[in-house]
Amino acid sequence: MSSDNASRDVEQDAAGSQEPVWDVVVVGAGPAGASAAHAAAATGRRVLLLEKAELPRYKTCGGGIIGPSRDALPPGFALPLRDRVHAVTFSLNGKLTRTRRSKRMLFGLINRPEFDAALVEAAKKAGAEVRTGVTVSRVEQHGPAVPDRRTVAVVLGDGRTVLARAVVGADGSAGRIGAHVGVELDQVDLGLEAEIPVPPTVAEDWAGRVLIDWGPIPGSYGWVFPKGDTLTVGVISERGDGSGTKRYLDDFIARLGLAGFEPSVSSGHLTRCRSDDSPLSRGRVIVCGDAAGLLEPWTREGISFALRSGRLAGEWAVRIGEAQDAVDARRQALNYAFAIKAGLGVEMGVGRRMLALYKRRPGLVHAAVTGFGPAWQAFARITRGSTTLAEIVRTHPVARRVLSTVDRGSVNARP
């Protein structure tokens, strides 16, 4: 037995625990948590992944897997695709409909229960232990439950305590870990969705094609994502007008000719974007994915942000867990925050500016993507993962000038 393992055993006995101190405990087994657990376990560390639900479980989500999501998946991961998208139909609140097509696949579509369960299995194969049906009530970094300053106590709903060298919070935007860290949010949106089984003739008409509708509420849009014999139909808009959002979904479904089909699932959820200065860590606890408020503000795309931030969180949690004192742990946590802000943070900043443009000029966005070749090509390249919106704005003068105009307009509009 190594001296490190021996010291851990002493800490076990002092804490009265029946299990060793884990190197990393991840709370939440969605894409962010499963990615974090995989990344940490792949280094050979002892990793525990906790999930309050039993898997597989339903998650309100369109299920679009764009290029950045695909590229962030664990090595060898086989995507359980339900469809491959080669065409996008755009409409402006049901009008001015136009379909753009691509010879190459733009992105894939998955069912979240299958996808999430497969990611958890990948984490298990990498060496992580998974426990479902476990609720986390809080985490403690000081007090009688914590044997030393290198340890975090994860207190479970049944009163038991799990000890860890580092904790990754991936338990959603309303989870306990984000609250512990003090995550601050500056954009909250309401998404409503229906899973609608359709007959083969209808499914065939939608195969390989999605619909994006620029909605009637400022900043809103709707979507249809085909998944074999089921269409995922949803809308999203800024929280505060729930009845208007529900009306948009009902009208959207009706004008698509789908009102006669009974949804197998009708659900809703809130998406939350972090503020620029929101913390990503507290002591030996870090957050990723929805728990950190990480998603693209304009499209509210969150899977790629969850996968990418989760992988970074898992890698940096290992370093935090190995830190010998609070100063070193803080240094590693700040490095994690820098990695997030330098990549995903930049994308979020551009997404906020695009959302401001879209709120003011939805017709301009529609006209550009349907009638201006370079705009459509940019859309295709972003979805495939060969570039990002931030990179396009950085390298293309026209895009930069358009957003600069929006920025100036926002400044002038302030009281």
N, C-alpha and C positions, 0 to 999 in steps of 0.2 A: 504494500500500500504506500502511495506517495505521501509526502508530508502535507501536500495540499488536500488530498482526500482525507487524511487523518484529521486535519483541522476542521474539515467540513463535518466529519462525524462527531467531533466534540461539540460543534455548534448545534447539530441535531439534538444531542442529548440535553444541552443547556436550554434549548427552546421547547423540549418536550415533544418534538415532532416525530412522526413515524416514517418519514421519508427524508432523503437528503435535500440539501439546498440546491435548487435548480440553477443552472447558469442563466437561463432566460425563461421567463414565463410570458406567454402571449395570451392576451385576453381578447377573444373574438375570433371566429374561424371563417370569416368572409374572405374575399380575395386578398385584402391587406394582411390580415392575420395569418392566413395560410402561407402567404409569400414570406412573411417575416419568420415564421416558424421553419419553413424550408431553408431559408438563407442561413439562419443560425444553426440549425441541425446539420447542414451540409459541412460545417466546420468541425464537426465531431463533438460539439458541446451538448450538454444535457438540456433538452428543451421540452417544455410542457405547454400544450395548446389547450386552452379552456374555452368552451362554447356553451352558452345557456340553453340553446335549442338542441333537438335531436336532428341529425342529418340523414337525408337531405331535407331542407326546409325552403319554403317559397320566399322569394325576395322580389319586391316591386322593382323592376328594372327592364329596360328595353332589351338588354342583352346583346348589344352591338360590340363586337371585338375588332377594334381598329388596329392599325399597324403597331403603334406603341404598346398596346396590350399584348399582342402576339409576341413582340420582341422581349417583353419582360417576363414571359412564362418560364417556369423551371425547365432545364434542359431535358429534351425528350418528351415533353408533355404533349399528349395527343388531344387536340381541341375537339370536344364533342359538338361539332357544328350541325345545326339544323338546316341551315341554308347558306349559300354563298351569294353575296350581292354584287351584281354587275350593272345595275341600273338604279337611278334615283329619280322619282317623280317629285317635283317641287310645285307647291301651290301657295298662293297668297290669300289666306282665309277662304280657301275653296275656289279661288278664281285664278286666271292666268296660268293654268296648269301646263307644265312642260316636263318631259322626261329626258334625262341625259343618260347616255349609256357608255360603258367602257368594255373593251375587249378583255382587260385584266380585272381580276376580282378586286373590288374596292374594300370590302370588309366582310366578316363572317357574323353569323347570328347563333347564339346559344341560349339554352334554357338555364337560368341561374341555379336551380337546385342541382342539376347534373354537373355544371361547371364548378360550383363551389365544392361539391363533394369530391370531385376529381382532384382539385387543388389540395384538399385536406389529405387525400390518399397519397399525393406526391410528398407532402410534408412528413407523413408517417414513414414512407419508404426512405426518406432522408434521415430518419432516426428520431423524429419528434414523437412524443407520447401525446395522445389526444384524449381528452375527457369531455364528453358532451353531457347536457343536462345539469351543468354546473353554473350557478349564479355567483358573480362576484359582487359583494356589497361595498367594499372599499379597499384601498391600499394604504398602508402605513409605512412611513420611513423613519419614524421615531416612536418611542414608547415601549411598554413591556413586551409586546409581541415581536419586537425587533431585537435579535440577539447582539448585533453589532452594526456599525455604520456602513458596512459593505453589503448589508442585506435589506431587502424590501419584503414586507409581509403582505401577502394577498389574502384578505379575509373573505371567506366564502359565505354564501347565504345561510348555510347550516351551522355557521360558527367556527368551522375548521379554518386553519391557517396554512397557506403554502408559502414557503420562503424562496426567494430568488435573489440572484446577484443583480439582475436587471429585469425590468418589466416593459413590455410593449403593449400599449393600448390600441386595440383595433376593434373596439366594441360599439362602433357607430357614433353618430354625431350627438346623440343624447346619452351616451354611455357614462359610466362612473369614472373611467380613467381620464377622459378629456376634462371632466369637471375637476378632478384632482390636479391636473396640470394647469388648469385655468385657461383653456382654449377660448378665444374670443371670436365671435362670428359677426360678419357685416352684411351677409346676404342669405336670406332664407326663402326657399321656393317650395311650392306645393306641386307634387306630381300625382296624377291620377291615371290609373291604368286598368285595362280589361284584357283578359286572355279569352279570345273568342274562337271556339271550334267552328270550322267551316267545312262545307262539303268539298269533294275533290275538284269540282269545276271552279269553285272560287279560289281554292288553294293554288290551282294551276295558274290562274291569272296573275297571282301575286308572286309566284316562284321567282327568286333571283332579283326581285325589285322591292325597294322600300319607298315609302312616301314621307316627305317632310313638308308640313304645312305651317307657314308663318302665320301665327294666330292673331285674333282680334284684340287681345289684351297686350299692352306694351310689354315686350320682352318674352311673350309666350310663344310656344310652338307645339305642334302635334306630330305624331309619328305612327306609321304602320310598319311593323317588322314581321315578315312571314317566317313561320317555323313549322314547316310541314303542314299538318292539318289544322294548325292553330295560328291565328293572327294576334300579335301583341299590339294593341292600340292604346295610345296614351297621349296625355297633354301635360304641360308644365307651365307654371306662371308664378309670378311673385306672390308670396303668401300675403293674405289680407283680403283677398276676394275669392273665398272658397266657393260661394254660390256661382260666381261668374266662371270660375275654372270648371266646375261641374257642368255648367250650361255649355261651355265650349266643348267638353268631351261628348256630351249627349248629341249636340249638333254635328260634331265631327263624325261620330259613328253613323248618324242618320244619313248624312249626305254621301257617305261611302257606300250606302246600301246594306249596312251590316246590322241595322237595328232589329231585324227579325231573328237574329241568332243569339241564343242565350249564352252569356259569358260563363266560363267555368270558374273564373276568379275575377273579382273586382277589388281593387286595393288602392291605397294611397300612401304616400310617404312625404316627408320633408327632406329636402337637400339643403345643406348648410355650407357656406364658404367662409373660410377663416379671414380675419382681417390681416393686413400686412404685418403688423407687429405682434400677432398672437403667438404665445409661447408654444414650443413643440416639445418641451421637456420640463421636468421638475425633479431634481436630484437624479436618481437612477431609473426614473420612469420617463419613457418617451411615447409619443403618439404618432399614428400614421393613418392614411386613408380617411374615411369619413370621420373618425374620431378626432382627427387633426383639422377637419374642415378643408380637406384637399380635394378639389374637383375643379373642372373647367367652368368658369362662371357663365359663359355664354350658352354653351350647349348643355351644361350640367353633366357632361360625361365624367364618370367617376371610376370606371373599371381600370382604365390605364393608370390613373393617379393612384388607385389602391395598390395595384400590382407593383408599380415602380417605387412608391414610398414604402410599401411593405418590405420589399427586398432591401432597400437602404436601411430601414429600421432594424431588420434582423442582423445585418452586417455590423451596424454600429452598436447594437445592444450587446453583442459579443465583446466589443472593446470596452463598453461601459462596465460590463460585468467583471472584466479583468482589471479594472482600475483599482488601485490600492488605497486610494483616499478620495475624499469629496472633491478636491481640486482637480484631480485627474479625471474623475467621472464627469465633472462639469465641462472640462475641456472636450471630452469625447462627445458629450451631448451637444455642445455648440458646433462641433464639426458636422454632426448629423444635421443640425438645423441649417448650416451653411450649404450642405449638399442639396437639401430640399429647396431652399430659396434660390440657389443658383440655377436649378433646372425647372422644377415644377412651379416654383414661385414666379419665375419670369413668364412662363406660359399663362399662369393665372392673371398676371398683370395685363397682358395683351388681351386675354379673354374678357376682362372687365371693360376694357376700352371698346372691344367689339360689341359687347352687350349694350353699351351706351349708344353706339352707332345704330345698332339694330332697333333699339327702343325708339329712336328718333326717326329712322328712315328704313322701315322694313321693306318698303317697295324698292329702294335702292339695292338692298342686299339681294332681294329676289331677282331683280333685273340683272345684276352682276353675275350671279351664279348660273342663271339660265340663259343669258344672252351674250356674255362676255367670255370668250374662250379661255383667257388666262385665269379668270376667277374659277371656272369649272375645273381647269387643270390643277389649280392650287388645292381645291377641295379634294380632288382625287388623290393627289400626292399626300395630303395630310392624313386622309383615311387609310391609305396604304402604309403610312409610316416612313415615307422617304423624306419628309420634312415636317416642320411644325409651324403653327400659325405665327409663333414668335419669330422663327427664322425667316419666314416670308416677309414679315413687317420689317425686320432688320435689314434684309438684303434688297427689297424692292421699293424704289423711291415712291411709286404711285401709292402703294399700300401705306407707306409711312406718312405721306402727305394727307391721305384721307383721315387717318386716325389723329393726326396732329390737328386737323380742322375740328374734329370732334372734341379734342381736349380743350381747344380754345373756346369752343362753344360752351363747354361745361363750366369753364372758369367765368365766362361772361354771364352765365345764367345764375351764378351764386349771388345771394343777397348781399 
